[in-house]
Amino acid sequence: MVKKAFLLFSEATGLVANKAKSSVFFGGISSVVKQRLLEVLEMEEVYLRGVSFWTVDFKLDASWYFKKILRLRSTINESLIMAAELRVQRVDYARNIWDRLILPKHRFIGWQIVNDQLLTRDNISKIMSIPSDSCPVCCMEKESHHHLFINCYYTRSVISEVTTWSGDFSWPSNIRDWFSRSSNSFQGKVLNSIVLATLYNVWLNRNCCIFDMKCKTVRAMSKEIKFCVKTRCLMGCNRGKGKLDNHILNVAVRAGCAAACCGWSVFVSFADWRSAGQGEPARKKKVGWGRRNTWSG
C-alpha cells in the first residue's frame, strides 16, 4: 500500500526516489517478512556483521550519510575510540524530574535548570559579550539560575500566588536538593509537578520579556500553572499506590466534575495531607466546598 502510494505520487509529480540515499531500518520482525519487504521495495540489504568499520570498503552506491561516516575514519584515532569508556554518574534527582505525572516539556526544562544549563545571561556572557547581564524580568540584579527561579521579585510573587491554591509549602532554596529528596508518595509527586510547572512558566515568561517585550501578570501565570497541574492530575496517568493517594486523586477528579457541572470548586492542600489510621486524611478540614476559584480553571 505504501509503495503504491509512492508510485502514484511519482506518476503525478514526475519525481523518482533516489534509492542510493534511501534506507530501511528493520527491528522486531522475522527474516521472512524482512526479505519480503526488501523485494517489494526493490532494495538490497547492507549488513556489516563480521566486518570492521575501519576496513569496510567505500562504495559509491552507499547512502550519503554512510559515506560521510566512513570519511571520518581519516580524521579520528581508532585506538582512542576503542579505548574510550562511557562513564555515567547516577543522580538522585533524575527519578523525580522524569516522573510520568510531569509534562514532558516541564521535565526537559527542569533537567536543564537543575544542571545549570539554560542560557541565562550569566552563562551567555561566558561565551560572548552582551550589552547587559541584568535580569530581563525585574532589571534589578544579574540574571542567573538562582536569581531567576528563586530570588527574582516576579518569581517570588508568582510563588506566593501559586501557594494560595496549592497549599502553603516551603519553596526550595536549592532546586537540585529539592528534587534529590525522596518523593514516593502521590502528594510529593504533585508538589514536584507544581514546582516544575512554575519553573517552566517562569522561563517561558522570561523569554517573552526578551523576544516579545511582554510580561504576563502574576495572576495569569498562576492560572496557567494551575491548569497544567490540574489537567495532568485528572488524567490519572500515575495513580497512587495507597488508599490516601487514591483518595486525593478521587477528590481532585470529583472537584473537576463539580466545577464543570455547577461551577463549584474544591480546595485541596496537597502539601498538608498526612496519612492517619486506615489511610484516611488526617486533616479533613483542608477539603472544603465553596465558590473559591481554586482547582476550577
N, C-alpha and C positions, 0 to 999 in steps of 0.2 A: 504493500500500500504506500509506504514511504517512497520507494523507488518510482512508483507510478506517478506520484505527485511531483517528484523532481523532473521526471521526463516531460510531464505536461508543462511544467514551468519552463523547461529548456525550449520546448517547441514554441511556446508563446513569446519568449524573450530572445531566443537565439543564443542564450548563454549556455556554456557547457562546463561541467565541473572539472576542475583540474585534479586528477587523481594523484598526481605527484605531490600535491600539497594537502592531500586529504588523508585522514587516519581514522580508524575504527578501533575503539578500545572495548575489550570483552572482559566480563567478570561474572562468575556465578552461573555459567551455562555449560552445557555438555559440549564435547568436541564435535558431536554430530551437528548440533544446532549452529555452532560457530562456523563449521565448514559450509553449511547450507547458506548462511548469511554472506560469507565471502563469495560464494558462487553467484548469489543474487546480485550483490553489489559489484561483481566483476573486479574484485581487488585481491591482491596477494598478501599472504601473511609474512610478516617480518618478525623473526624470532631470534633473540640474542642469547638464549640459554647455552652455556658452554663456550661462549665467545667472549673474549676480553674486550672491554670498552676501548682499551688502549691499542688494540691491534685490529679491530674490525675494519673491513675495507670501506673506503669512502665511495659511495655510489651516487652517480649523478641523478638517478631517478628517485632518490630518497626524498622525504619531505624536507621542506626548507628549514624547519626548526631542528630536525635531527642533524642536518648538515651543519647548522650553526653550533650545536652542542659538540659535534666532532671537531670543529675548528678550534674549540677551546683547549684541545689536547696540546697544542703548541705553546700555550700561554700559562699553563698550570703545571705544578710539580707533582708527578704521580706518587712519589714516596711520601710527600707531605699529606696528600689526600688520603692515602691508605693508612697512614699513622694517626690521622685525626680521630679524636674521641668526642662524642657528644655527651656533655655533662649537663644534666638538668637538675636544678635546685628546686626542691619542693617547698611551697609556701603555704602558710596556714590560711591565708585569705582567699585562696582560689575557690574553695568549696562554697563560701558564702556569696561570692560575686557571680559565679556561674550557676546559680540556682535557677530552677525552672520557673519559679514564681516571679522572677525578674525579667523584664522585657530585654530581648537581645541587644538592642541599641543602648540600653542603660548599662548592661554588663560590659559592653565594649568600652564605653567612655569611663565607666567606673574602674576598669582594669588599668586604663591609661592614667587615671588620676592617682590611683594607689602607687603606681610605679613612676610618678612624676614625669610623664611622657607627653603631656599636652603642650602645645606651642603657646604657652603663656609668654608674656613679653620678657620676662627674665630669661626664659630659655631661648627666645628668638635673639635677644641681644648677645648671646654667646656665639652665634654663628653669623650675624650680620648686624650692621648698625641701623638703628631705628630712631625716629625723631623723639619718641618719648617712651619710657617704660612704666608710666603710671597706669593704674587700673582704669580701663575704659568705661567702667560702670560708675564708680564713685569718684574717680580722678583725685584721690586723696593720698594713696600710698603706691608703692611699687607693686606691680602685678606679679604674683607668684601663685603657686597652687595653694599654699597655706592661706594667703590673703584672700584669694578669690572665693574659695569654698568654705572658709571658716571665719575670717575676721572682717571681710568686707561688710560695710554698713547695710548695703542692699541685701546681701545674703542673710545677715542676721535678722533683717525684717521679714524675709521670706520664711525663715525657720520659725520665727515667732508666730506667723500666720498659720503655718502648717500644724504646729502643736495645738492650735485651737480645735482641730477636728481629729487629729491623730492621738491625742493624749500627750501630756507633758512628760517628755523624756530628755535626758541629757544628750545634747548634740555632741558628736565626737570631736574632741580637740585634736585627735590624731586619727585620720581616716584609715590608715593601714592597721593600726592597733584595733580599731573598732571591728573591722572585718576579719581580723585574725582570731577573735574570740569565738567560742563555741556557740552556734545558733542552730540547735537541732529541733527546737520547738517551732510550731507554726507561728506563734507570736513573734519570735525572734526573726523569722524569715519575712514577716510582714514589715517589721521595722527596717530590715535591710532594704526591702523594696522601696520603702518611703525615703530612706536616705539616698539611695541611688537615683530615684526619680527626681529628687530635689537637686542633686549634683548635676544630673544631665540637663535639667531645665535651666539651671544657673549658667552652665556653659553655653547652652543654646542662646540664652538671652545676651550673654557677653558677646557672642558673635554677631547678633543682631545690632548691638550697640555700635560695633565697628563697621559692618558692611551695609547695614540698612539705616543707620542713625536712628534707631528706635529702641525703646526700653519698655518692657511690659510693666504694668503695675503689680504691686505685691499681691493684691487680691486675685488678679487674673492668673498669676503664676501659681498661686496656691490651688486655685480651682483646676488647673491643668494637671498638677501633680496628684491631686485627689482623684480626678477622673481616671488617670493611668493606673493608680494603685487599686482603686475600687474595681475597675474593669478586669484587671488581672486576677484579683481575688475571686470575683464572681464567676470567672471562667472555670474555677475548680480544677486547675491544671496540676495542683500539687496538694491534695487533701492531707490533713494531719493524720497522725498515727493513733492518737489517743482520743478519749471522749471530749476533753477540753478543746483540743484543736478542731475537731469536727463541730463542736458546739459553736465556736467562734465563727467558723465558716458558714454554718447554717444561719446564724444571726445576721451575718452580712448579706447572705442571699435573701433572707426574708426582708431585710431593710431595703434592698434593691427592688423587690417586688412591691413592697408597700409604697415606696416612693413613686413607682410607675403607676400604681393604681389610684392612690388617693392623695398624693402629694406630701405624705408624712415621711419623716426620716428618723433614723436611729443613730445614736451616738455610741460608738464602741471604742473605748480606750484600750487599744492593744497593749500599750506599754504597762498598764497597771493590772492586767489579768494574771492571776495566780491560781494554780490548781489547789483544790481542797476537797477532802472527803472522797467521793466516788467520781471525781473528775468534773464536778460542778464548779462554776466560777466562784471564787471566794468573795468577790465584791460585785454583787448583783446591782448595786446602785449605779455602777458605771454604764449600765444598759438602761436607757430610759426613752420613752416615746415623747416626741414633741415636734414642734414645727421649726426647730433649729436646722439651718442649712448645713448639714454635716456630710454624711456619706451620699446624700442625694445630689446628683450633678447640679 
